[in-house]
Amino acid sequence: MMTNLFSTFDPQSLIHLSLNWLITPLIMMMFPNKMWIKNNQNLMMTMNLQFTIEKETKSLILNNLNKGTLVMITTLMLMIMVHNLVGLFPYLFTSPSHISVTLPMALSIWMSIMMYGWTKKTNSMFSHLVPPSSPPVLIPFMIMIETVSNCIRPITLSVRLMTNLTAGHLIMSLSENTMALMPMISMPMMVMMMIQMMLFTLETAVAIIQAYVFSILVILYIKEIN
């Protein structure tokens, strides 16, 4: 494993195998299933979190989409948020900080929306290519601009999530490396510890906000074709 600032994003383990990718399915297996586990504190906490996310998602959808879409958006937001938060703990791999994870996820969702839109709502998709009140002379250029804007949506979704998580982890790594060079009991160490705590709080908020932003943008893309 590389011994630099980016070593925390290295998927290879000590035996030179990419075993760190296993953290992604293992996290989802840790969620308690109400069909097999009796009511306990972990199950109630998970269900309350799920109901809160579902309530927030439902208020944004405004009953314009079916129940399956609500379940998909809720699951997507919960999955991204949990993976982002788990990556904040030491010795745990942050899979959403890799473009190889975020791009396939965003690309598959975008392609599903496009396939449904062009097959079921063709007129609506064509209407979005030309903004209202556009001059006839600018219509060909507006079509090209809207097409390019639509095609780069999965790239912006994936890059936004990846860069925000990567930047936060790098700042925390720089702070930790600075603390390692300081005396254990000193005023600079106390100041750096306070800074590190504030960075951790900020990164926790970023992890939740990025999951929320990703899901909200997916909802807006779906609502465009309805």
Phi, psi and omega in degrees: 000141182291141180258071177214189183296333183268008180294334179290342178262005182280121181285348181281143178264189183292337180265018175062035173237148183279060182280345180293341177293342181293344180296334182294307177288331181294325179297317181292331178286341181283344180291129180290142179257124184291349178281336186243340184247136178290167180298123176216183185292319180295319180294318180295322178295318179295318180293321178296320177296318179295318179294323179295315179295320180295321178295318179294320179293320181295324179293333179277327181287327177060039174061020178270347182242163183280175184291328179298322177294322178298318179295319180296314181294319179297316179295320179297314180296318180294319181294313180295318182296317181294317179295323177294318182289322180296326180294348178281341182278150182296147176065019176243143187273138179259093183291324179292354176277003179252135178293336178290347176259313185287323182292312176300323179295312179292323182292320179294320178293316181296318179294323177296317179296318181293318180296319178292318182295314184284340179267325184255329184232059185296315181298322179294322179293320178294324181293332179283347179285338181237112178297152179298149177063028177279136177297143181303328181294327184269358184300315178300321179290322179295324178296317178295318181295315180293326178293315177296318179298323179288323183287334181270004180299314178297329179291316180293323178298311184288318182292323179299313180294317183293313185292322180295319179289319180295317180297317180296318180292324179293320178296319178294323178294319177298319178296320179293320178295325176293320179295329181293339181267357183261155173299149185296316181248098180198162179294318176300324178295320178296320179295317180293326177294321177294320177296319180296321178295320178293322177295321179295319177296317179296318181292327175297317177296320179296320180299319180287318182294320181294322175296321179294315181296317179301314182290321180296319178295322176297319177298317180296322178294323179289321182291340180295328185266003180251000000 
